[in-house]
């Protein structure tokens, strides 16, 4: 398991979700579910878990 932030530190959704996505992680383990919304658009997007990131 890879830890993006240390235990007890505040989860910052835009920062930490984009970091996890850039590392091709499709799920995150959290202790309390954050309240977030994601709006994605653009032709540079790829499906989570996709091997082809050359778009």
DAPE-V932755 format. One record per pair of residues at least 4 apart in sequence whose C-alpha atoms are under 8 Angstrom apart, sorted by sequence separation. I is the first residue (numbers start at 1). GAP is how many residues later the second one is. D is the distance in Angstrom with one decimal. If there is no record, write none. Layout:
i: (I;I)
gap: (GAP;GAP)
d: (D;D)
//
This chain:
i: (5;12;13;14;15;16;17;18;19;20;21;41;46;11;13;20;21;40;5;20;46;46;20;46;45;44;4;43;4;13;26;11;13;25;26;24;25;24;24;21)
gap: (4;4;4;4;4;4;4;4;4;4;4;4;4;5;5;5;5;5;6;6;6;7;8;9;10;11;12;12;16;21;22;23;23;23;23;24;24;25;26;27)
d: (6.6;5.8;5.4;6.1;6.2;6.1;6.1;6.1;6.5;6.4;5.5;7.1;6.5;7.0;8.0;5.3;6.8;7.9;7.6;7.7;7.6;6.7;7.8;7.6;7.5;5.4;7.2;7.6;7.6;7.6;5.8;7.9;6.9;7.5;6.4;6.7;7.1;5.9;7.9;7.6)
//
